[in-house]
């Protein structure tokens, strides 16, 4: 695989692509949906909820944490994760800026 030329793109484009890549796996989408519903969780809850191995869940949590979508606190041997509300708002703005650019007049098609 070749080297990605991220220098050709704006910081906003690179950030959006990085976040979109994290959303591109159904297990991570399921984790996000579970956290949104539960408003917090313990890693073990996700293993039961999703039916994936602990190591697999941990890897997905790591990916989500790297882009800041989730944050966690350690309590004894348990790690509690939740949606990072500040980063969630930033990500929402990133996606909305792209989606809001497309506005077709009523009933018209572009092609």
N, C-alpha and C positions, 0 to 999 in steps of 0.2 A: 504494500500500500504506500502511496506517495505521501510526501509531506503536505500538510494542509497549510495553505497560504492565508492564514488568518490576518496577516498584515494588509491584505487587500480590502478588508472590510472594516466598517466602523465598529467602535467598541459596543454600541447598542446591538448591531447585527451579530457580533460574536457572542455577546451575552445571551441574546434570545436563542441562538443556535445551541449554546451549551445547556440552557434550561430545557429547551425542547428535547434535547437528547435524553435528559433524565426522565422526562415524561413519556419517552418512547417505549418504555417497557411496561407491559400490563401489570406485573407484580408491583412496580413502584406506583402505578396509578391506583391499584387496590390498596396499597399502604396509605397513600394520601387520602383516599376516600374513607378508610377506616379511621384515620386520625381526625378528619373533619367531623365524622359522626361521633366519635368517642371523646374528642377534645383532649385526650391524653391516652397513653397506653404504656404497657410494659412489653418489652420485646417478646416475651413468652406468649402474650395475647395474640400477637401477629402470627406466630407459628401455628397456634390453634385455629385462628381465623382463616388463614390462607392455605394451610396444609403444606407449606414449604419447610424445608429443613432450616434449623437455627442458623447455620452458616450462610445459607442463601439469603435469609431475611437480613442478617447482619450486613452482608455485602450491599444489598439494596438500600438499607438505612444509611450506610456510609456514603453512597452516591447521592442520596437526597440531602444529607447533611453537608456534603462538600459544596453544593450550590446554595446552601442556606435555606432550603425549603422547610427543613425541620430543625429543631433544637432539642437537646436532651440534657437531663440531669441524672446524676448517679446517686442512688439511694441504696446503700449496702451493696448487694450483688445484682440489684436490678437497675436498669436504665429506663427512665421514663422519657418518652418522646412526645413532642407536640408540634403543631404547625408553628413556624416562626411568623408571627403576624406582620412584622415590619417587612420582611422579605416577601411574604405572600402578596402584600400590597404592591411592592415593586414589580413583581413578576406579572401581576394582573395588569399593571400599566403597560409593561412591555408588550404583552400579547394584544391588549386592547388598541394600542397605537397602530399595530399592523391591521387588525380586523376592522377597525373603524375607518380605514382608508378606502374600503370597498363599499360603494354605495350606488347601486343601480337605480335609475328612475323606475317608478312603478310599472310593473309588467314588461319591462324591456330586458332583453338578453344582450350580452356583450358580443356574442359570436353568432 
